[in-house]
């Protein structure tokens, strides 16, 4: 593969970098300070809407959505390989993904609706999502079962005549706290007698529908990630027309697999951007601070730690770019091992780099004066989100061993 960016990818990268340097970086520290000072931080500050409008007017909007999404809104139709470096740049900021309308889980939900949604679903939910007028959430993980195995799911989406009835309890529902969250994609058990991969359905549930209740917003190492949030949500006899089912009953697993490939590229490249931010802070700290008469860089093996961090970040980036290229050229099945490899490798790398940066900052690294504690929470949580490390390592091992098992037949 050729790692050189396309002319289009380079042009978008330059424009995105300029926008972030000139308009996002100068206001981000004050933005977080203002949000934390509010009695109710679950709000969208005016500066976010202002920057969203500017990004959209300049064509830096919906960059995540590949070819085929243009008919639904402002979509440039970039490939995974073209978008991946842009996701890395956005990952250097906690607010940039929303400003460019590239925030999870909206990105994955939009991809689902482009590929599997009916015209009515696309009109009602996809188009306003791509215009940045609403936000969304995704409900899959459950508190009472081991959700690393999705076939354990107990929440139900039962067909009753021309209705679908949703019941159950979900948690770690990302985005549910956002004041503009308007709908949820809910995955539930429809037919336990069907093939194990045809038992589940995905349903579009309006957040304000009777029977839907946000029970609580969950902290991650004490961070609530306002105004996005991760919540526990209950569904009690939520009745919806059968037209709310995406692609029809029993297709939940098929949709889920199609959703996760590009989304993992996005997550991993944003994490590489996060690791780069942590690395920048660590390197600056190491040359600006002295202890025992020496710069921190010359104490306790810190030069070696910085060198190993640089190597780890660069290795991870190349691994993700390769996975993105495989997705573009061979589809999800051809990229399955590579996608699982990055999902296991990149969050662990980012966690280690952020931890190193926190150590160089001493007590300050654990405070709100620097973004490192929040970055650590983010990296650590992504070793579980979209499947724990062990599941992805199991996929890689299965695909690797298959080659040798076939040799012995």
C-alpha positions in Angstrom: 0.0 0.0 0.0 1.0 3.7 -0.5 0.9 5.6 2.8 1.0 8.9 1.0 -2.2 10.9 1.3 -4.3 11.6 -1.8 -4.4 15.1 -3.1 -7.9 15.4 -1.7 -6.9 14.0 1.7 -3.9 16.3 1.9 -6.1 19.3 1.1 -8.7 18.4 3.7 -6.0 17.8 6.3 -4.4 21.2 5.8 -7.8 23.0 6.1 -8.7 21.0 9.1 -5.4 21.7 10.8 -5.7 25.4 10.2 -9.3 25.5 11.5 -8.2 23.7 14.7 -5.1 25.8 15.3 -6.8 29.1 14.7 -10.3 28.6 16.1 -10.5 25.5 18.4 -7.2 25.4 20.3 -7.4 29.1 21.4 -10.8 28.6 23.1 -10.7 25.0 24.3 -9.2 25.6 27.7 -11.7 28.4 28.5 -14.5 26.3 27.1 -13.8 23.5 29.6 -13.4 25.9 32.5 -16.7 27.6 31.7 -18.5 24.2 31.4 -17.1 23.0 34.7 -18.3 26.2 36.4 -21.9 25.7 35.5 -24.4 24.2 38.0 -25.8 22.3 35.0 -23.0 21.4 32.6 -25.3 19.3 30.4 -25.7 22.1 27.9 -24.3 23.2 24.5 -22.3 26.4 25.0 -22.9 29.0 22.2 -19.3 28.8 21.1 -19.9 25.2 20.0 -22.8 26.1 17.8 -20.8 29.0 16.4 -17.9 26.8 15.4 -20.2 24.1 14.0 -21.7 26.7 11.7 -18.3 27.9 10.6 -17.0 24.4 10.0 -20.1 23.5 7.9 -19.9 26.6 5.8 -16.3 25.8 5.0 -17.1 22.2 4.0 -15.4 20.6 7.0 -18.5 18.7 7.8 -19.5 15.0 8.0 -16.0 14.0 6.9 -16.5 10.5 8.3 -19.2 9.4 5.8 -17.8 7.6 2.8 -18.9 7.7 -0.9 -22.6 7.2 -1.2 -23.7 9.5 1.6 -23.7 12.8 -0.4 -27.4 12.6 -1.3 -28.3 13.0 2.4 -26.4 16.2 3.2 -23.0 18.0 3.2 -20.8 14.9 2.7 -17.5 15.0 0.9 -17.4 11.2 0.5 -13.8 10.5 1.7 -12.4 7.0 1.8 -11.4 5.4 5.1 -7.8 6.0 4.2 -8.4 9.6 3.5 -10.5 10.1 6.7 -8.2 8.3 9.1 -5.6 11.2 9.4 -8.4 13.7 9.8 -9.7 11.6 12.7 -6.3 11.7 14.3 -6.2 15.5 14.1 -9.7 15.7 15.7 -8.6 13.3 18.4 -6.2 16.0 19.7 -9.2 17.9 21.0 -12.2 16.8 23.2 -14.6 19.1 21.3 -13.4 19.0 17.7 -15.3 15.8 16.7 -18.6 17.5 17.5 -17.7 20.8 15.8 -17.0 18.9 12.5 -20.1 16.7 13.1 -17.9 13.6 13.4 -18.6 12.5 16.9 -19.4 9.0 18.1 -21.9 7.4 18.3 -23.6 9.7 15.7 -21.0 8.6 13.1 -21.8 4.9 13.4 -25.6 5.6 13.7 -25.5 7.7 10.5 -23.6 4.9 8.6 -26.2 2.4 9.7 -29.0 4.6 8.4 -27.3 5.3 5.1 -26.7 1.6 4.5 -29.8 0.0 6.1 -32.3 2.7 6.8 -35.6 3.1 5.0 -36.4 6.4 3.2 -38.7 7.3 6.1 -36.1 6.6 8.7 -33.5 8.5 6.7 -35.8 11.5 6.4 -36.8 11.5 10.0 -33.5 10.8 11.7 -30.5 10.7 9.3 -30.9 14.1 7.5 -31.2 16.1 10.7 -28.3 14.1 12.2 -26.1 15.0 9.2 -27.2 18.7 9.5 -26.0 18.7 13.1 -29.4 19.6 14.4 -29.8 16.5 16.6 -27.6 13.9 18.4 -28.1 10.2 19.0 -27.2 7.3 21.2 -26.6 3.6 20.8 -27.9 1.0 23.3 -26.3 -2.5 23.3 -24.4 -3.2 26.5 -26.5 -4.5 29.5 -25.7 -4.4 33.2 -26.9 -7.9 34.1 -25.1 -10.1 31.5 -21.6 -10.4 30.1 -22.1 -8.1 27.2 -18.7 -9.1 25.6 -20.9 -11.9 24.2 -23.7 -10.2 22.5 -25.7 -13.4 22.3 -26.2 -13.1 26.1 -28.5 -10.1 25.5 -31.7 -10.2 27.6 -33.4 -7.0 26.5 -36.2 -7.7 24.0 -37.6 -6.2 20.8 -40.7 -8.3 20.3 -42.9 -8.2 17.2 -46.6 -7.9 18.0 -48.7 -7.6 14.9 -47.7 -4.3 13.2 -45.8 -3.1 16.3 -42.4 -3.7 17.9 -42.4 -3.7 21.7 -39.1 -2.9 23.4 -38.2 -3.9 27.0 -35.0 -4.1 29.0 -32.2 -2.2 30.6 -29.0 -0.9 28.9 -26.0 1.0 30.2 -22.9 2.7 28.9 -25.2 4.4 26.4 -22.8 7.0 25.0 -24.3 10.4 24.1 -27.5 9.9 26.0 -26.8 13.0 28.2 -26.5 15.4 25.4 -29.3 18.0 25.4 -29.8 17.5 21.7 -30.0 13.7 21.8 -33.3 12.8 20.1 -33.1 9.1 19.2 -31.6 5.8 20.3 -30.6 2.8 18.3 -31.6 -0.1 20.5 -30.6 -3.7 20.0 -32.7 -6.4 21.4 -33.7 -10.1 21.2 -36.6 -10.8 18.8 -36.6 -14.5 18.1 -34.6 -16.8 20.4 -35.4 -19.8 18.2 -33.7 -18.4 15.1 -30.1 -18.9 14.1 -27.9 -17.2 16.8 -27.0 -14.4 14.3 -30.6 -13.8 13.2 -32.2 -13.5 16.7 -31.8 -9.8 17.3 -33.1 -6.5 15.8 -32.1 -2.9 15.9 -34.9 -0.4 16.6 -35.0 3.4 16.3 -36.5 4.6 19.6 -37.2 8.4 20.1 -35.6 9.4 23.4 -38.8 11.1 24.6 -41.0 8.1 23.8 -43.2 6.8 26.7 -41.5 4.1 28.6 -37.9 5.3 27.9 -36.1 6.5 31.1 -32.6 7.7 31.6 -32.0 6.1 35.0 -28.6 7.7 35.7 -25.5 9.1 34.0 -22.4 7.0 34.7 -18.9 8.4 35.6 -15.7 7.0 34.1 -13.0 7.4 36.8 -15.1 10.3 38.1 -15.5 12.0 34.7 -19.0 12.4 33.4 -17.9 13.6 29.9 -20.4 16.5 29.9 -22.4 17.3 27.8 -22.2 13.9 26.1 -22.4 11.4 28.9 -22.7 7.6 29.3 -26.0 6.5 30.8 -28.1 3.7 32.1 -31.4 3.6 30.3 -34.6 1.5 30.9 -37.2 0.6 28.4 -40.6 -0.4 29.7 -43.2 -1.6 27.2 -42.0 0.9 24.6 -44.4 0.4 21.7 -43.4 1.5 18.2 -44.6 0.8 14.7 -42.8 -2.0 13.0 -41.4 0.6 10.6 -39.0 1.6 13.5 -37.1 -1.6 13.0 -33.9 -1.0 10.9 -33.9 -3.3 7.8 -36.4 -5.6 9.3 -36.5 -8.0 12.3 -33.6 -10.4 12.9 -30.9 -8.3 11.1 -29.4 -6.8 14.2 -26.1 -8.7 14.1 -25.7 -8.1 10.4 -26.1 -4.4 11.0 -23.8 -4.4 14.0 -21.0 -6.0 12.1 -21.3 -3.5 9.2 -21.3 -0.7 11.7 -18.1 -1.6 13.6 -15.4 -1.7 10.9 -15.1 2.0 10.0 -16.1 3.0 13.5 -13.0 1.2 14.9 -10.8 3.1 12.5 -12.3 6.3 13.8 -11.9 5.4 17.4 -8.3 4.3 17.0 -7.2 7.3 15.0 -8.7 9.7 17.5 -6.8 7.8 20.2 -3.6 8.3 18.3 -4.4 12.0 18.2 -5.0 11.9 22.0 -1.7 10.1 22.5 0.1 12.8 20.4 -1.4 15.5 22.6 -0.2 13.6 25.7 3.3 13.1 24.1 3.6 16.9 23.4 2.7 17.7 26.9 5.2 15.2 28.3 8.0 16.3 26.1 7.5 20.0 26.9 7.3 19.2 30.6 10.5 17.1 30.4 12.6 20.0 29.0 11.0 22.9 30.9 11.0 21.4 34.5 14.1 20.7 36.5 14.6 18.5 39.6 17.8 17.6 41.4 19.6 20.2 39.2 18.6 18.5 35.9 15.8 18.7 33.3 13.3 16.0 33.9 14.3 14.6 30.5 17.6 13.6 32.0 16.3 11.9 35.0 15.0 8.4 35.7 15.1 6.9 32.2 12.7 9.6 30.9 14.5 9.9 27.6 14.0 6.2 27.0 10.3 6.4 27.9 9.8 9.3 25.5 11.6 7.4 22.8 9.6 4.2 23.3 6.4 6.3 23.3 7.3 7.9 20.0 8.0 4.4 18.5 4.7 3.1 19.9 2.6 5.9 18.5 4.2 5.7 15.0 3.7 1.9 14.9 0.1 2.2 15.9 -0.6 4.8 13.3 0.8 2.7 10.5 -1.2 -0.3 11.7 -4.4 1.7 11.6 -3.7 3.2 8.2 -3.1 -0.3 6.9 -6.4 -1.5 8.3 -8.2 1.5 6.7 -6.6 0.6 3.4 -7.8 -3.0 3.7 -11.3 -1.8 4.4 -11.2 0.4 1.3 -9.8 -2.3 -0.9 -11.1 -5.6 0.5 -14.1 -4.8 2.6 -14.7 -5.8 6.2 -14.1 -9.5 5.7 -10.7 -8.8 4.2 -9.9 -6.4 7.0 -11.3 -8.3 9.9 -8.0 -9.3 11.5 -6.5 -5.9 10.9 -9.5 -4.2 12.5 -9.3 -6.4 15.5 -5.6 -5.9 15.8 -5.9 -2.1 16.0 -8.8 -2.3 18.5 -6.6 -4.3 20.8 -3.3 -2.4 20.2 -4.2 1.2 20.0 -6.1 1.9 23.2 -3.4 0.0 25.2 -0.8 2.1 23.5 -2.6 5.4 24.2 -3.2 4.3 27.8 0.6 3.8 28.3 1.6 7.0 26.6 -0.9 9.1 28.7 0.2 7.3 31.9 3.8 8.2 31.0 2.8 11.9 30.5 0.9 11.9 33.8 4.0 10.6 35.6 6.1 13.4 34.2 3.6 16.0 35.3 3.5 14.7 38.9 0.4 15.7 40.9 -0.6 18.1 38.1 -1.1 15.2 35.8 -4.0 14.0 37.9 -5.7 17.4 38.1 -8.0 19.3 35.8 -5.2 21.7 35.0 -4.1 19.4 32.2 -6.3 17.1 30.0 -4.3 14.0 31.0 -6.6 12.5 33.6 -9.5 12.7 31.2 -7.4 11.4 28.4 -6.4 8.4 30.6 -10.1 7.7 31.3 -10.9 7.8 27.6 -8.1 5.5 26.6 -8.8 3.0 29.4 -12.5 2.9 28.6 -11.9 2.1 24.9 -10.2 -1.1 25.9 -13.7 -2.2 26.7 -15.9 -0.2 24.3 -16.8 -2.0 21.0 -15.6 -5.2 22.6 -12.9 -5.9 25.2 -9.3 -6.5 24.2 -9.8 -10.3 24.8 -12.5 -10.5 22.2 -10.4 -8.8 19.5 -7.3 -10.9 20.4 -9.5 -14.0 20.1 -10.5 -13.0 16.6 -6.9 -12.4 15.5 -5.8 -15.7 17.0 -8.7 -17.6 15.3 -7.9 -16.1 11.9 -4.2 -16.8 12.3 -4.6 -20.4 13.5 -7.1 -21.1 10.7 -4.2 -20.9 8.2 -2.2 -23.6 10.1 -5.3 -25.8 10.7 -6.0 -25.9 7.0 -2.4 -27.0 6.3 -3.0 -30.1 8.5 -6.1 -31.3 6.8 
